[in-house]
Amino acid sequence: MTTTGRTGWYRDWVDPDTLPMHVREALEAPNLASILELRRRTTPGKTALIALADDENDRGCTYLSYEDLVCAIFRTARAFRALGQSRYKAVLFLGLPSPEGLIAFWGAQIFGSVCPVNPMLSAEQLHRLAQAIPAAAIVAPSSSLSPMIHAKAIMLGEALGCPVVIADDAADAPTPTLVRLAAGLSGAMPESDLPSGEDIVACFPTGGTTGLPKIARLSHRNQLAGIIATALIHDPAPEIVTANGLPLFHVGGGVIATTRALVLGQTLVQLSPIGFRATRLMARFWDAARTHAISQLIAVPTVFSDLIDRWPGGANPIRYFIAGASKLPAQLSARYEAQFGIGVHEGYGMTECSGFATGNAVSTPPRAGSAGRPLPFYEVRTAATTPAGAIRHWCAPGERGRVLVRGPAVFTGYSDAARTQEKFLIDANEVRWLDTGDLGSFDAQGDLWLTGRDKDIIIRGGHNIDATSIETSLLAHPAVAEAAAVGLPDARVGELPIVFATLATGQTVTEADLFAFARARAEEPAAAPVRVIILDTLPMTAMNKIFKPELRRRALEFAIEPLIPAELGLDAIQVLLEENGDLHVRIPSRNSADLTALSEFLCRVSVRHSWTPAPAQGVSHA
């Protein structure tokens, strides 16, 4: 298979002489198909995929070589064409990462592009997403693998008049399965069917996995640049065995933890079709890691917390622990360093960046709390902006500003062109910068420290939840006048949705009734609020907008109240909203009461706190 399109584009960003040969070969390829063919041709017998089942041993384990996997992916791409669809169209992916599901996921990218969506979204939301792409076909799991997702996909296909194909070869499948459609087709791809580097390979819904998200369109070059950038700060060696338990509808699971392994010629271990939710498999994760020689794990902080609690002792084969999606508590990384001699390396990015834009390189000890330094193929800067959102000036080290990103991994744009324009800022040199919506500063060493976020997203265990969707559902109650959802700090998952509401004049309703109403109308389980609180008024800005920083302060008070001894009371604790928007908790001297649990909680949720008056050894900050 030959390649077409511009090669050598990466030389503007990295010195090719510093790159391993297999990395340089991947960068010279214009599309995913060419890279997969290269891996099949050079290492046909190497194990590409090990798929584990959620059982108590490895009876359900599937092994696929690069020869078998790549040929199956190419046959699946041709099977999509056999449905009468033209190439480069989007496939709505409601599948799960079973072996067949992964083949369908990659096959859709060779056929055209894949749009993996959260199958827990409501039928209405899925319908609107499918129309916005628009979908050429829908991939679903078999009814035996997931009856709920299967039934939802069938109904969606009927509503859209769109073909539904089942990824798994279930004998009772009422619609065509990709395995059957692909049987007998060639495992080679004609060059005329290959996309260019600028063609779209994936469409990821973003901006919150509830509500109607924006659909970020990534080109082959965007995806490849993001993959190689993270590989160069982690470890691009083909000998790496990486495990994935993340869902495919996030760029972390759909690109960095899965597709990256194939691009680098590594071995991917898929932790069952339901990933980290596989209870029996996760109970024996460390045994499975030893059995399959897993050397790299990419996960969210919640998973790392669960796994270290389950550590059974013995040998640890994992050399690299890599976290993303939500802020990593410094205490958690310290636990890994104490147990294994290696910490957890944190990265920061987003779908629009094709993955991490900054990160802590595995070649050096991680700096707890830092988002790390800009990766190859990315320029990351912080800027002071005007009220209208224009760049006023670039920030000096230590100066807080808006985080902006540019480079070849930055996405092509949203499916809605108007929303694309809103996502970029233009500097004085007419250079376009991605506006992340996050706030932070660089220190003198060049590390990025995030201090807040401008976007109104609640992050629950790495799962992005649009606060607006929660508010809208509660506002449907006739007694509710106003509603504002924020994140309630939680030591395990980072944040949980909590809603503050006011009532319309003359209306009466209990918090319990509103709680039940909101949970019943949540667009997915993760978006269901854990508490609804009725206030007389909501805090407002001078522009008569709801002032959410104050609500986040109150949410923190609710979170810490159970941790304060009764003899002391919440009144003795000062929960402050600082001028820069950060929260700061002032705690009475350690000698007045046992507040160890409170201090440990604040450490875990990364809230700064101090003891006052200061103990003899000085003030403690976390």
NUFI-354019 format. One record per residue: residue in one letter; x, y negated, z negated of N, C-alpha, C in turn. Coordinates in steps of 0.05 Angstrom, whole numbers, plus 5000, padded with zeros to 4 digits. Each point is the difference from the previous one (the first is absolute). Layout:
NUFI-354019
aXYZXYZXYZ
...
***
This chain:
NUFI-354019
m501750245000498349765000501849755000
t499649835019501649765001498449784986
t501349774995498749794986499849755017
t498049844995499749755015499749774980
g500349765010499749774983502649894990
r500049784986502449874992501450164978
t502650065004501650134980502149804990
g501150064977502049834988498949764986
w497449984997498749774987501049974971
y500750224988500850004971502749874996
r501649975021502749884998499849714990
d497849875003499749734990499849994969
w499650244988499550014971502050174985
v501150205012502050174987502350075019
d502350064988502350085016499750295007
p499750085025499650285008502250184991
d502549904997502250174992499850094971
t498249874984499650084972497950214997
l498650075022497750184999500850295006
p498950194985500450285008498950055028
m501150195014499250055027497150065003
h498850164983497250085003498249764995
v500949814984498449754996500249835025
r502449975011500349845024498450125023
e499950265002498550135022497049944997
a499050004975497249944995499449715008
l501849824993499549715007500149955030
e501450165014500149975030497450105013
a498550174986497650115012497749794998
p498449985020497949805001497450084986
n499750254993497450094989500450254984
l497950064984500150234983500350265015
a498750035023500250245016502950075008
s501449805008502850045009501750094976
i499549894977501650084976499350294992
l497550075001499250284993501250195020
e500049945025501250175020503050034995
l501349794992502950014994500450194977
r498449994979500450184977499450285008
r497950055016499450275009502350125016
r501249835017502150105018502650054985
t500649844980502650024986499950194976
t497750024987499850184976497450165002
p499650165020497550145003499250194977
g502050134989499450204979499949894972
k500749754996500049884974497149974989
t499750054974497349964988499349715000
a497849935013499149725000497949944979
l498250204995497849964982499650244983
i499749954974499250204981497449904987
a497850135004497549914989499150184978
l499749894976499350154976496949994996
a499050204987497250014993499649944970
d497649924992499549954972499350264986
d502050164997499750254985502250044980
e500150224987501950044979502650125009
n500350055026502550105011500249915029
d501750125015500449925028498650185020
r497950134992498650185019498949855024
g499249744996498949855022502049825014
c502550064997502149835011500350055030
t500249785016500450025029502649875007
y501550145018502649905009499849955031
l500949775009500149955029502749895007
s501250115021502549915010499649755018
y502149865006499849775018498950095028
e500850235009499050105026497050044998
d499050134980497250064998498449754994
l501049834982498449764992499849805023
v502249945013500049805022498250105023
c500350255007498350105022497149994993
a499350064974497249984992499049715000
i501749814993499349725001499449925029
f501850085018499649925028497550135012
r499550264993497650135010497549864989
t500149914975497749854989499649745014
a502249865007499749755015498650055026
r500750215013498750075026497150094995
a499450114977497350084994498149764997
f501149784989498449764999499349915028
r501950025019499449935028497950195012
a500050254991498150195010497149934992
l499749834980497449914992498849795020
g501649935020499249805019500749724992
q501849974980500749744991502649915014
s500249745005502449895013502149954978
r502550015008502249974981500149724988
y501449994977500549754985497549904985
k497950165000497649934984500450104971
a498549884982500350064972498350244992
v501150174983498650234988499549934971
l497450004992499449964972500550264985
f501849984980501050244987498750014972
l498250194996498950064974501050274990
g502150105012501150264992501649984975
l500950234991501850034977502650125009
p502249954985502650105009500550294995
s498250175011500550285003502050035023
p501150235005501850035024498749915025
e497550085005498549925024499449714999
g499349894976499449724998502449835006
l502450074991502449855006500650015030
i499650235012500450025029498149825015
a497549994991498149825013500749714996
f501049934976500849734994502249915018
w502150165004502249935018499250025030
g498350205006499150035028498449765009
a498449884982498549775008501949765007
q502349994986502049795006501350045027
i500250255009501250055026497949955022
f497550084994497849955019499449705003
g500049864978499349715001500949884974
s498149964982500749914973498150134980
v500950014975498450124979499149784981
c497550024990498949824980499150174976
p501950054981499250164977498549834980
v497750094991498349854983499550154974
n499449864979499350114975497350145002
p499950274999497450135004498049964977
m500949874978498249944978498449745005
l500649865022498549765006497150085007
s498249814997497250065006499650055030
a497850135007499450055028499849755016
e498849794988499749745013502849885007
q501850014981502749895004501550155022
l499850274999501350165020498949945028
h497449965001498749935026501149745011
r500349804983501049745009502950025008
l501650154985502850045007500250135028
a498550215004500150155025499249825023
q498149824996499249825021502249795005
a501449924979502049795003502550095014
i500550275000502550095013500049975030
p498250095016497950204995501150285002
a498650194988501050284999499350155025
a502050145011499650185023499150274991
a500850084975499350274990500349984969
i498850194987500250014970501150274993
v502150014983501150244990499050054972
a499150244994498850064974501250274990
p500050044974500850274990497750195003
s500550254998497950205001498349984975
s497650115001498149994977501150174977
s501650205006501250164978502249844986
l501449835013502149844988498849774984
s498149865011498649784986497249965011
p498050124987497349985010499049715002
m500749844980499149725000501149845023
i502650015005501249855021499150105027
h499850275002499050125025497249905008
a498250014980497349915006499949715007
k501649834986500049725006501049945028
a502050155009501149975027498050085021
i498650224996497950095019497949795003
m499049894978497949795001501049755014
l502649934994501149765013500250045030
g500950245009500250065028497349985014
e497950104987497349995012499149715002
a500649844980499149725000501449845022
l502550075005501649855020499850125027
g499150245003500150145025502950075007
c501650064980502950035003500750304995
p501750125016500750284995501450044973
v499250214986501350074974501450275005
v502650014993501550255002501150074973
i499950264994500950104974503050085002
a501649894981502850065001500750294994
d498650114980500650274991498450205017
d501250235005498750205017498150174984
a497849884991498050144984498250165019
a499550254993498450185017497249905003
d498949864979497249915001499749715009
a502149895011499949725008497949965022
p498049824996497949965021500949835023
t502249864997501149835021502750105008
p501249915022502650105009502249954979
t501850194997502349964983502449935018
l501849844989502349925016501850255006
v500050184982501650245005499050155024
r497450035003498950135024500349845025
l499649744998500349835023502950005010
a501950024981502849995008501150265010
a498650224994500950265007500450025031
g502350095009500550035028501049755014
l499949774986501149765012503150004997
s501349855017502949985000500949854975
g502350094989501249864978502049785008
a500049935026501749795010498349765007
m501349774999498549755007501249875025
p498549975022501049865023500849724993
e502149905013500949734994497949795006
s498350065020497949815007498049964977
d499950194981498149984978501249874976
l502649925001501349894977499649704997
p499549914975499749714995502649865000
s499949735000502449844997500349924971
g502249884993500449914973498149794990
e498849865019498149794993497150104998
d499550245008497350114998499350064971
i497449994993499250044973500050304994
v501250074976500250284992498150064976
a499449794984498350054976498549744993
c497650044990498349784991499250064971
f501149854981499550054972498149794989
p497750084989498449814986501549904975
t499949744996501649884978498549774988
g501349874980498749774987497950104980
g500550244990498050134981498850245014
t499850224985498850245011497150014995
t498949794988497149974999499349745014
g497449955004499249785017500750085029
l499649825019500850065027502849895004
p502050185000502849915001500749885027
k502149855001501349935025501350255011
i500250025026501350235013502649925011
a502250084987502749935009501050195022
r500949895022500850155023503150015001
l501150244997502950045001500850125027
s502049895013501150115025502050224993
h500850155021502150214996502549874989
r500749765010502549874990499649914972
n497749884993499549934972500550234981
q498750225006500150244983502850104998
l501450025023502850105000501849824984
a499849745003501749824985499550034970
g497550024992499450044972501150264989
i499850215016501050264991503049994996
i501549905020502950004998501049814979
a498649784996500949814979499950134973
t497850144993499950144974502050234999
a500450145022501950225000502849914993
l500849765010502749914996500549914971
i498049944985500549944971499450244983
h498750205011499550244984502250205009
d499450185017502050195010499050125026
p501249935023499050095026501050285007
a501550144983501250255007497950215008
p500450155021498150215008499650224979
e501950024982499850214979497949944979
i499049764999498049924980497450165003
v498950094977497450125000498249824984
t498049885013498349804987497250114995
a498949924978497350104993498049775003
n497650065010497949805003497450104986
g498949834983497450054989498249765003
l500949805015498549755005498050045022
p497849855000498050035022501149875026
l499150105022501049905026498849735007
f497949914986498849745008501549764987
h502250054986501849794992502650025015
v501349785006502450015016502250154985
g499950004973502050154985499850305006
g497550115000499750285006500050065030
g498849825016499750065029502549955015
v501949844990502549945015502450084984
i500549874976502550034986500450284988
a498050114989500350264986499550245019
t499149965025499550225017501449985027
t499149815016501149965027503049955000
r500949864979502949954998501750254999
a499050214987501550254998500550125028
l497949995017500450115027501849835017
v499849744998501849825015502950054993
l500650064975502750054991500950295002
g498250175008500750295002500250134973
q498549904981500050114973497850214997
t499750114976497950194994497949874982
l497550025008497849884985498550224985
v499749964974498350184983497449854994
q497850095011497449884995498850144975
l499449844980499050104974497050045002
s499150195017497250095003498549795016
p497650075011498449815014498949774984
i500050034973499149784983502249874984
g502550065007502349874989500150004969
f500649774989500449984971497550064984
r497750035013497550074985499750304998
a501950165010499950294998500950094972
t498050054983500650044972501850244994
r499450225013501650244995502949985011
l500149885024502749965011501649804984
m498849784992501549804984500850114973
a498450184989500850124974502650165002
r500650105024502550155004501849855020
f499849745001501549845019503050054998
w501150004975502950024997500950285009
d498450214996500850265010499950005031
a498049875012499949985029502349845011
a500849804986502349835008502650175001
r500350174981502450184999499850215022
t497650125004499650215020500749905028
h499149755006500349905027502349795003
a501649984979502349825000499349725008
i497849904989499249725005502249814989
s500949825017502249824991499149714999
q497649945009499049725000497050004996
l499149824982497249974994499249715002
i498049945016498949735003497250014989
a499449834980497550004987499449734987
v497649984988499349754986500750044971
p500249784984500850024972498350194984
t497450015005498250184985500950295002
v500850085024500950285004502650054985
f501849815002502550044985499650024970
s498149854990499350024972498950284993
d498250105016498950274995502250215002
l501749985020502050215004502150014978
i500949774990502050014978498850114975
d497349964996498750124977499950305002
r500150115025499850295004502750135003
w502149864997502750115005500450244981
p500650245012500250254984502950064992
g501949845009502850064995501150175023
g502650055000501350155021501349825020
a500750115023501449855021498049825015
n501049765007498449815016501449975027
p498750095022501249985026499749725013
i498249834989499449745012502249804995
r501149905021502249804998499049715001
y497649965013499049735004497149984992
f499449834981497249944993499549725010
i497949975017499549745014497149934995
a499549754990497349914993499249765016
g497549985005498949765014497049984994
a498749815014497149954999499149834977
s501250034976499449834977502449984983
k500049804982502449944984500850234982
l502550065000501150224984500749904972
p498950114979500849914973502950074995
a501549814989502950044995500450244981
q498150044982500250214981499950275013
l498450035022499850255014502650075014
s501249815013502650065013502150084979
a499949874977501950064979499650294990
r497550104999499650274992501250205020
y499849945026501350175020503050004998
e501049764995503049984998501050154975
a498549994978500850144976499850305004
q497950095015499650295004501850125021
f500349865022501450115024502649875007
g500649774987502449855008499649835024
i497649995011499349835023497349874995
g499849745006497549864996498250035025
v497849844999498150005023500649745016
h500550045026500749775017497449885012
e499549754993497549875008500449855026
g497849995016500049855024497549835002
y500149795017497749825003499549965029
g497550025008499249955028497050025002
m499150055025497250015005499550125028
t497650065006499350115026501049835023
e499749744997500749815022503050005005
c501650104981502950025002500950285009
s498150185006500650285007501450154977
g499649914975501250134977501449804983
f502350084988501549834982501549785016
a499949764989501649785011502449944983
t499850064974502349994981500050264984
g502350054988500250254984502650024986
n500050174979502450074985501350235014
a502449975010501450215014500850234981
v499850255009500650224983503050034994
s501649865015502950014996500949844975
t498249854989500649854975497850044980
p500649964974497950034980497849795004
p497550084997497849815005500049794978
r499249765008499649784980497150004993
a499450084976497350034991498549745003
g497650015012498449765004500549855025
s502350065014500749865024498850155024
a499149845020499050125025502350065019
g502549934992502350075016500749785020
r501750085019501049815020498750065027
p500049805018498950055027501450235014
l498450175014500950235015501149915027
p501650185013500649955028497549975016
f500149835021497749935017498049824987
y500649894976498249814987501549764991
e498849775004500949754987497849924981
v500749974974498049944980500949754986
r498249804998500649754987497649914983
t500549824982497949884984499849715008
a497549905002499649725009498049864982
a500649744995498049834987498149905023
t497550014994498049945021498249774991
t498849875020498249784994497350114993
p498149844989497350104994498650115025
a500849915023498850105025501350265009
g502150084987501350265007502449975018
a500949765006502349975018502650024983
i502250085013502650024987501049724994
r500549944974501149744992503150025000
h501150204987502950055001500650284991
w502450105007500950264990500949984972
c499450204984500649994971502950074995
a501249874980502750064991499850254981
p502250134994500050224981498849914973
g498250174990498649944975497549845003
e499549885024497749845005497750185010
r497749974987497750175007498649895025
g499350185018498649925024498550235013
r498949955023498450215014502050185015
v499650264999501750195014499350025029
l501949955018499550015029502050205012
v499150135022501650225012499949975030
r502250065014500150025029501850235008
g499750095025501750225010498550195018
p501450185013498850185019498050214988
a500150034974498150184987497449874993
v499949735001497549864994497950055021
f497650054992497950115017499449825024
t498750125019499149875025497849804994
g498250074982497849834993497650164992
y497949874991497550144994498350055025
s498150174997498150045023498449745005
d499749844979498649745003502249795003
a500249885023502249815006499849764981
a497749914993499749774982501250054973
r499850254990501150064974503150035002
t500950075024502950015004501249724997
q498849815012501149734999500249904972
e498050074983500049914972502250124984
k501250235009501950154984502949895004
f500449825019502749915006500349704995
l502549934991500849724997502249945020
i500249765010502049925019501949804987
d502750065002501949824988500849775019
a501849844991500849765016501350075026
n501050255002501350095025498150165018
e497449994993498050145015500250314998
v501250094978500250294994497650084984
r498850235008497650104987500750184977
w498849954976500550154976497450134990
l500250254992497750134988499649894971
d497749914994499349904973499050244984
t501650104981499250234985497749944980
g499749754992498149934979501150044973
d502550104997501250054974501949774993
l500549974975501749794989502450134986
g502349875003502450114988502449825003
s502350094991502449845003502450205003
f502049905013502550155003502049914978
d501550194989502049914980502749965015
a502049934985502649945012501350245013
q499250254992501050245012498650085026
g497849865006498550065025497750194996
d499350064975497750184994497449834998
l497850125010497449874999498650094974
w498949804986498450054976497249895005
l498050175001497249925004498849894975
t498649795002498849874976497049985001
g498850085021497149995003499150045028
r497449995005499150035027497649815004
d500049895023498049815008497450155009
k500450235012497750155010498450124978
d497550035003498250094979499550305002
i502150154993499950295002500650124972
i498450204993500550164976501550255009
i502250064987501650235008499850214978
r498550215007499550224981501650255008
g502250044987501750235006501050005029
g500749765010500849985028497849985020
h497550004990497649995017499049725001
n499949875023499249725003496949985001
i498949844982497149964997499449715004
d498349945019499149735005498149914979
a500849804984498249904978497449905011
t500049895024497649885012497850215003
s500750255007498050205005498650084973
i501549994978498850074974498149774992
e500949765005498349774993497449995016
t500350075026497650005017498050204991
s500950244992498150204991498649924975
l501349864981498749924976498149765005
l500849835018498349775007497350085012
a499850255009497550105011497950034978
h500850004975498150024978498649734996
p497450004998498449755000500649834975
a501150114979500549854976502749865000
v501850075019502749915000500349745017
a501249804988500449755014502849995013
e502050074984502850005009501450254991
a502050095015501650234992502849975009
a501950094984502849985007501450254989
a501350155019501450244992503049954999
v501350104980502949984997501150274991
g502650024997501250254991500350004969
l499050214988500450054971502650164997
p502149894986502550144998499650284988
d501350195012499850284991502850135001
a500850134978502750114998500450235020
r497950135009500450235017499949935030
v498049855008499649945029500649715007
g500949844981500749725006497649814996
e497950045015497649834997497550175004
l497849924987497450115004498149775005
p497950045017498249785006498249934976
i499949744994498249904979498649765012
v497449964993498549785012498849824979
f500349745004498749804983497749895015
a497849954987497549915013498549804984
t498649825013498149834987497250065010
l498049944984497250065008498649765011
a498150055017498349795011498249904978
t499249755003498349874980497450164995
g499550064974497650144993500250305002
q502350105009500350295003501250134975
t499250244994501350154979500650285010
v502350104993500850275007502450074983
t500450254994502250084982502550065017
e502349994987502550075013499950295009
a498850184985499850285007498450045026
d497849845003498550025024501649915025
l501449774997501649905022502350205006
f501150124980502250195004499050245017
a497750104993498950235015499349915028
f498949765003499349905027502549975018
a502149894989502549965015501350265008
r500150194981501350265006498450155021
a497449984999498350155019500449895029
r500849755002500349885026502849965009
a501950114985502849985007500550145027
e501649885017500450105027501950255000
e501350054978501650244997500550034970
p500750244991500450044971502049814987
a502249955014502249834989499049724995
a498049915015499049724997497949974979
a499250224987497949984980501249864975
p498849784991501149864977499850174974
v501949954983500050154974498649844978
r499449755007498549844980498849755014
v497649924991498849755009499549834975
i500949755001499849824977498449765008
i497949944985498349775005501149764985
l500449785014500949754988497949785004
d500049804983498249775004500849855025
t502649965004501049865024502650135008
l500849985025502650105009501949765001
p502650044995501949775001500249905029
m500049745003500049885027502449815003
t500849975025502149805007498749735005
a501649805004499049735006498450005026
m500650205018498650025025497550184998
n499250064974497650164995500250285011
k502550115000500450285007500750164975
i499250255000500650174977503050024996
f500849954975502950004993500750284990
k500950175018500550284992502450044982
p502149845000502150044981499050004971
e498149834993498950004973498550274995
l498650105020498650264996502050234997
r502349985014502050214996501249984971
r500149764990501049964972498050134981
r497449965005497950124983500050305002
a500550105025500150295004502250124984
l502349864999502250104984499350014970
e498549804991499050014972498450244994
f498150075019498450244997501750254999
a502150005017501750245002501650044974
i500949794987501850034977498550014973
e497549925000498549984975500050274984
p499650235014500050264985502750064988
l502149875009502750074990500949824976
i498349824992500649824978498850104974
p501550034979498950104975497849824990
a497950134988497649854992500749784980
e502050054983500649794980501249755011
l501050025025501249775013498149865018
g498650155018498049885018501249865024
l498349985021500949885025500749714997
d498849864980500549714997503049954993
a501350194989502849964993501950035024
i498950115022501750045024499449775020
q502049885011499649795020500550125028
v497949995016500250095028499949745017
l502349935011500349745013500150035030
l498849815013500349975029502049785005
e502350075010502149805004499549835025
e501449785003499549815022500550135027
n501850205001500650135026498150225007
g498050054982498050205005500650274986
d502450034988500750244986498650024973
l499650244990498950044974502350054980
h499649904975502150034980498550044973
v500850214986498750074975502049944977
r499149854981501649944976498950164977
i501850164987499250194979501349914974
p498450014978501249934974502450184993
s501649914981502450144993499450304995
r501950165007499750294998499350094971
n500849844981499650084972497149974990
s498349865015497349944991498150245004
a500550165019498350235006501450185020
d499050245003501250195019498949945028
l501649865017499149935026501750135022
t501150234993501750155019498450085025
a497650104995498350095023499449775019
l499549774989499449775016502449925017
s502449994987502449935014500650205023
e499650264994500550205021498149985023
f497549934994498049975021500849765018
l500749784989500849775015502450055018
c501850164990502450095016499050165024
r498250184996499150185021498549855022
v498549794992498549855021501549755009
s502649984992501849795009499049724994
v499049964975499149744991502149904980
r501049765004502049894983498949944972
h501450074979499149944973502449934983
s499449864978502149924981498950024972
w501950034981499350014972500449734988
t497949904984500349744988498850004972
p501349914980502849895002502050225007
a502249935012501950195010501350154977
p500350275003501550164981502949904999
a501550094981502749914996501850055024
q499450235015501850065023499349845024
g497949835000499449845023497250075011
v499349865020497350045013500250225020
s498050175001499950225019498249935023
h500950045024498449955024499850265015
a497650055012499750245017499049915026
***
